[in-house]
Amino acid sequence: MAIMNTVALEERVCALIENMLEDGPIFLVEFSVRGTQGSHVIDVFVESDDALGVNQLAGLNREIGFVLDAEGIMPGHYTLNVSTPGAKRPLRLPRQYRKHLGRKLRVHYRKRDDAFTETCGELIAVGESSIQIQNGTQSAEILHSDIQWAKIQLPW
């Protein structure tokens, strides 16, 4: 196999993972390929509409590794890490928000005048194109397309 540049390698790995997860309850949130040939590290962050356990993550890790090896996509040795994004990583996809209804979020977003602002409050509604955050008596409806980042605020 010819040596692939990192972008082409990422595109191939991404397509493989998305095809594996297509139409299932588990979906790809983010991934990266780093390192050099023979010592690549692939970090795959997945989420689910339901609870996602360690056994499911381990099974997915084995499946992805098997397909990468069978297809000969990764040149040389590599390390594969499959996990959920965790509470410290920002929410990236509209599908992730549904799981966090009732939780406190900090959201950095673009206002109508193109300035950025932040709000922090309880996620009370998730729609196809927006979320609604309640902070005391004030409520803000924020379009998904305007969100720069949103993070879960842990209670401690």
Salt bridges, closest charged atoms under 4 A:
GLU30 OE1 - ARG89 NH2 3.02
GLU30 OE1 - ARG92 NE 3.71
ASP43 OD2 - ARG34 NH2 2.91
GLU47 OE2 - LYS99 NZ 2.82
ASP49 OD2 - ARG95 NH2 2.83
GLU118 OE1 - ARG106 NH1 3.33
GLU118 OE2 - HIS108 ND1 3.39
GLU128 OE2 - ARG98 NH2 3.84
